[in-house]
Amino acid sequence: MTEPEAILSSFLERADSDDRLLPSHVSLFTALYYLFRKTGLGNTVKISRKKLMPLAKIHSISTYHRCMSDLIAFNYIIYQPSYDHYSGSLVTFSDLKQKT
């Protein structure tokens, strides 16, 4: 899935029936989507916590990490960490239409 609108609409359709998600999860995914639209190629975006937290209006590092871990565990995103803060980690949006 590489059409930008399909990523967000598929997420919102799936999130509507997913009781595990909180507003912070939706906010973080929306911030990821925003960065993707601004800088991403294909369905992958380069991220940094420093940029994502203010965009998602998340103030706690533990909330950020919990939401990222949940989005990964719930198969909304695929996370490829980078331990070099200059290069940034990669997030790929999962094909949400195939997941139930």
C-alpha positions as CSV (number, residue, x, y, z in Angstrom):
1,M,0.0,0.0,0.0
2,T,1.7,3.2,-1.1
3,E,-1.2,5.5,-1.7
4,P,-0.9,8.1,1.1
5,E,-4.7,8.4,1.6
6,A,-5.1,4.7,1.8
7,I,-2.7,4.5,4.7
8,L,-4.6,6.9,6.8
9,S,-8.1,5.7,5.8
10,S,-7.2,2.1,6.4
11,F,-5.8,3.0,9.8
12,L,-8.9,4.9,10.8
13,E,-11.2,2.1,9.7
14,R,-9.3,-0.5,11.6
15,A,-8.8,1.8,14.7
16,D,-12.5,2.4,14.9
17,S,-13.1,-1.2,16.0
18,D,-9.9,-1.7,18.0
19,D,-10.6,-1.2,21.6
20,R,-6.9,-1.4,22.6
21,L,-6.1,2.0,21.0
22,L,-6.1,5.1,23.1
23,P,-6.1,8.7,21.8
24,S,-2.3,8.8,22.3
25,H,-2.0,5.9,19.8
26,V,-4.1,7.7,17.2
27,S,-2.2,10.9,17.8
28,L,1.2,9.1,17.3
29,F,0.0,7.4,14.2
30,T,-1.3,10.7,12.8
31,A,2.1,12.3,13.5
32,L,3.9,9.4,11.7
33,Y,1.5,9.9,8.8
34,Y,2.2,13.6,8.7
35,L,6.0,13.0,8.6
36,F,5.4,10.4,5.9
37,R,3.5,12.9,3.8
38,K,6.1,15.5,4.3
39,T,9.3,13.3,3.8
40,G,8.5,9.7,3.2
41,L,9.2,7.5,0.2
42,G,7.1,4.5,-0.6
43,N,5.3,3.6,2.6
44,T,8.4,4.2,4.8
45,V,9.3,7.3,6.8
46,K,12.5,8.3,8.7
47,I,11.6,9.3,12.3
48,S,13.1,10.7,15.5
49,R,11.4,10.8,18.9
50,K,12.4,14.4,19.2
51,K,10.2,15.3,16.2
52,L,7.4,12.9,16.8
53,M,6.6,13.7,20.4
54,P,5.7,17.4,19.9
55,L,3.7,16.5,16.7
56,A,1.7,13.9,18.6
57,K,1.3,16.1,21.6
58,I,2.9,13.4,23.8
59,H,4.9,14.8,26.7
60,S,6.0,11.6,28.4
61,I,8.8,9.5,27.0
62,S,7.2,6.4,28.6
63,T,3.9,7.1,26.9
64,Y,5.7,7.6,23.6
65,H,7.5,4.2,23.9
66,R,4.4,2.4,25.1
67,C,2.4,3.7,22.1
68,M,5.2,2.9,19.6
69,S,5.5,-0.6,21.2
70,D,1.7,-1.1,20.9
71,L,1.5,0.1,17.3
72,I,4.2,-2.4,16.5
73,A,2.6,-5.3,18.5
74,F,-0.8,-4.6,17.0
75,N,0.7,-4.7,13.4
76,Y,0.0,-1.1,12.5
77,I,3.6,-0.3,11.8
78,I,7.0,-2.0,11.3
79,Y,9.8,-0.4,13.2
80,Q,13.5,-0.6,12.2
81,P,15.5,1.1,15.0
82,S,18.7,3.0,14.3
83,Y,21.0,3.7,17.2
84,D,22.5,6.6,15.3
85,H,20.5,9.7,16.2
86,Y,21.7,11.5,13.1
87,S,20.3,8.9,10.7
88,G,16.9,8.3,12.4
89,S,14.9,5.1,12.7
90,L,12.6,3.8,9.9
91,V,8.9,3.2,10.2
92,T,7.0,1.3,7.5
93,F,3.2,1.3,7.5
94,S,1.7,-2.2,7.6
95,D,-0.8,-3.2,5.0
96,L,-3.7,-2.6,7.2
97,K,-6.4,-4.0,4.8
98,Q,-5.0,-7.5,5.3
99,K,-5.1,-7.4,9.1
100,T,-8.3,-7.9,11.1
